[in-house]
Amino acid sequence: MKQIEHAFMAILLASIDSWGTERFSAVLKSELEQLRSDVLPIAHAVETGNHLDESDLGVIINEVTGDAQHIYAKVGVFFAQIIECLTCGGGSGAREEAYCELLVTIDKRTGIADFKAL
């Protein structure tokens, strides 16, 4: 899948506060699961004609690194898509699980996080 360039941002202060502790991944996961598609660039992973159902987002932390200024986390996002149903007489169709990966870059000083679809 090609990289999608968008500017999605949030402030993740609890993650910054927990950086360097064993709690970091759990805190980052919790903060990310509170966000929705207006911040997380996940809509590109929805198949054409289907609709995003973000009522139950799940996040896994795949990899975390850092340097003096930033934390870099590769995360996976699980969500559902509602399949377009042409024979349902206007019904909403079935739900299908979907997944995409994101790169989260967090500024250690401000907590501002930038999200890019991978």
Secondary structure, DSSP 8 states (H G I E B T S, - for coil): ---EEEEEEEE-HHHHHHTTSTTHHHHHHHHHHT--TTTS--GGGS-TT-EEEEEEEEEEEEEEEE-SSEEEEEEEEEEEEE---TTSSS----EEEEEEEEEEEEETTT-EEEEEE-
